[in-house]
Amino acid sequence: MQNYNLTYKPFGNKAVLIEWPAEVNENILNDIVSYKRYIQKYFQTTELVVAYHSLTVIFNEEINFKIIEKNLKDIYKLNIETIVLDRKIWKIPVLYGDTLGLDMQQFAMEKGLLEEAVIDLHQEALYTVYAIGFLPGFLYLGGLNEKLHHPRRREPRLEIPQGSVGIGGQQTGIYPQISPGGWNIIGNTPVRLFDIANPEVCPVSVGDKVRFYAVNRYEYELIAIQVKTGVYQFEKEDYYD
């Protein structure tokens, strides 16, 4: 791990919030994920929640913050080597535009791009999963080409279809279920990133990578059938820095 100047704050009576410098930075994310692994070795915790530049450590019982803070600091100082992280590249099929890309035409026009250029720019990047939430399985993906940075919609929709692929600010992401939302929807994926019926409810982890690839309507419908019948297999590969 690297030697960042971290801050530790009580987060209720059963949790500690650890904060790194407030930057969207992959080195910081790697440090957070490595620290999380060490904490899992030394503490019995209920949950560890990773975000862009923070880690929330949630315990089973009420804690003495001062004692836990000291122990956490000792762990961070002692384990200065970064763990080799087991990460994946997940390849996600997307039907861009069509009737499912609700904002594609307007988005392309406002960016001064052809729709084909939006598709090319969106699928050429290798994205990093920086956080998972606000919905279970919602991936916040960093690495969006600057040409596609765009504010969220002025008027959010009350219902975004499941699988919608959107752009909000400097990020892109996938709506794992039907929900309200204000991101610009440029396409839809038939795969399911959150499914309580599967052993791996959400197979993707913070720190993993995502690459989108375009499919046509026929390919989209075929994958949707495979997903529905439980035979679809995610395309993925190991990722090494």
N, C-alpha and C positions, 0 to 999 in steps of 0.2 A: 504494500500500500504506500501511497505517497503521504507526505507530511503536511497536510492542509491544516489551517487554523480553524478548528471546528467549534461550534457552540452547542451546548447541551441545555435543554429546557424541559421542565416537567410538563407532561401533557396529560392532564387529569391525574388520578392517583395510582394508575397502573401502567403508565407509559412514559417514555422519554422521546423527545424530538431532537434529533441530531441534524445540524445544518452545516452545509458546505458553502463556499462563496456562491452568491446568487448569479450563476452563469449557466448557460446551456453549453455544456462542455463534455465531450466524451471521456476525457481523462477523469473528470470528477465522477461521472457515472460509473466508470470502471472501479474507482476507489470505493464508491458506495457499495457496489455489489460485492467487492472483495471483503470489505468490512462486515457486511451482512453475513458472509460465509463464516467468518471468524466468530461472530456473536453467536451464531447457531451452534458452534462447537462448545462454547463456554457457558451458555445460558439456556435455561428452560423458558422459552418464550411462547406466547400464544400466536403471535404474528409479527412479521417484519414487513413494513410497507415502504417501498422505494419510490421516490419521485425524482424530479429533475435535479435537485440539489439538496435533498433531505432523505433521512431514514427515520422512520418511526418504529420504535421497539416497544411492543405491547406484551405485558406480562400477565400471568394467570391471576396473580394476587396483587394487593396493594404493596407498594415498594417504598423503601427509604431512598429518596432521590439522591441524597449526598453520597451514600454508599454505592449505589448503582452507577452514578456518574463517575466516581473514582475508578470503579472496576472497568467501565467501558473505556475510559481514557487510558488505563494501563494496557488493555488489549490493543488499542490502536497504536500505542507507542512501541509495544513489543513486537508486533507483527508488521514490519515495515516492507516486507516483500509482497508484491502483488500475486494473488492466486491466479493460476492459469484457469481461465473461465471456460466452462463447457457451453459454447454458444452455437446457435443455429442460424442459418439463412432460410427464411420461410418465403416460398414463392407463391404469390397470391394472384389468381386469375381475376381480371376485371373486364366487364363489358362497359366500355367508356361510351358516353353520350347515349344514343338511342333514346328510348322512353324512360330509362332508369337514371340517366345522368341529368337530373332535374335542372341543374344550373349551367350545364356545359356551354350551351349557346351564348347565354348572357355573360358567363365568366370569360369565355374566349374573346368576346367582343370588348369587354371592359379591359382586358389585358392587351388588346391589339394583336392577338394571335389567331392563327387558324386553329380549328379544333384538333387537327392532326398534330400541330406543334405542341399543344397542351398535352396530348397523349404521350408524345415522344419524350417531352421533358419530365413528365410525371413518372414514366416507367423506366427511365434511364438511371435514376438515382438508387443507391443502396441506403435504405433508411435504418435508423437506429431506434429501437423501442426504449423511450426514456421513461415512460410511466404507463400504468394500466389503471383505468378509471375514466370518467366519472360514472360510467355504467360498467358492470362486470364484463371484462373482456374488451373494453374500448382501448385501443392502442394509440398512444400519443407518439407520433413518429417524427423525428428530427432528420434533417438532411434534404428538405425540399429545396429545389432550385429557386434562386432568388427571383427569377422571372415569373414564378407562380405564386409568390407571396401576395396575399390579398386579404383584406378585412373580412370578418364574418358578415353575414347578411344583416341588414338593418332590422328586418323583421324575421325573427326565427319562425320556423315551421312548428306546428303542433305535433306533426307526425312525420318522422323520417323513416323510410322503409329499412327493414333489416338488411344488412350487407352494404349499405350506402357508403361509398368512398368519397370523402369530402376534404376540402381545404379550408383552414381557418388560420389567418395570420401567417406565421412562418411554419406551420405544421400541416401534416396530412394525417388522416386517420380513418377508421372503419367503424361504423355504427353496428354493434353486434346484435342489436335487437331494435324493434320499433320503439321510437322515443321522440320527444321534442328535440329540436336542435337548430343551430344557426349557422352551421358550416355550409360552404358552397359545394353542392353535390355534383360530382363530375362523372360518376359511374357507380357500378354495383358489382359486388363479388358474390357468387353463389355459395362460397365456403362459409362455415360457421366457426367463429373464433371463441364462442362461449356456448357450451352445450352441457347441461347438467346430466344428460343421459350418458355421456362418455366418461370413461375412467379419468382421462385428462380433461377436466372441465374447460380449462383454457391452456392449450399446449404451448403458447408463446410466453416467454419470460422477459422481464426487463433486462436490457443488454443484448438481446437477440437482434438480428437484422431482418429486414423485410424488403423484398423486391417484387414489384407489381409487373404483370405482363398482360397484354391485351388479348382478349378472346372475342370471337364473333358471337352472334345470337345463338347459332346452333351449338357451338362449344359450351356456351354458358348454360343452355338448357340441359345438355348432356351431363355436365358436372353437377347441376342442381339435382338431377335424378340420382346420380351416384351418392350425393350427400344425403338425400332423403332415404335411400335404401341402405345406408350405412356402409357402402363399399368404397367411398372416396378415401384416398390416401393423400395427405398433404405432401407436396413437393418440398423437400428440404435438404440441406447439406450442412456439414460442419463448417464453422467459421473460425478462422485463425487470423490474428492481427499480423 
